[in-house]
Amino acid sequence: MSDKSDKLRALKVRYARSAGKHRISKDSSQHVIAHYRVRLEEPPPPGSPASRSIRIVYLGEDAHGRALEVMAVERDSGELLVIHAMLLREKYRKRYDEVPR
């Protein structure tokens, strides 16, 4: 078992309604978080409701081999709140492809 998988087990992961907008399952999102190829941190968009929270972006494949992007914020309680999940967009493609499988 990888260190990333162990860390995911220790984290409590919750899902905002917005995380299901693109019909990516919770299982697929959790798989990407546990087995990501790339992890980035991004500032929140200006004027967003949780404007002080850094976005953690996980790029990786789900168990079906689909390249996904999963975005979360870490709550004060230490839990991870997934706020976005969708098929990998062109915006992240270069970073994703730069890292070997």
Beta strands, then each sheet from edge to edge (+ up, - down):
strand 1: 13-15
strand 2: 38-42
strand 3: 55-61
strand 4: 67-74
strand 5: 80-87
sheet 1: 1+ 5+ 4- 3+ 2-
end
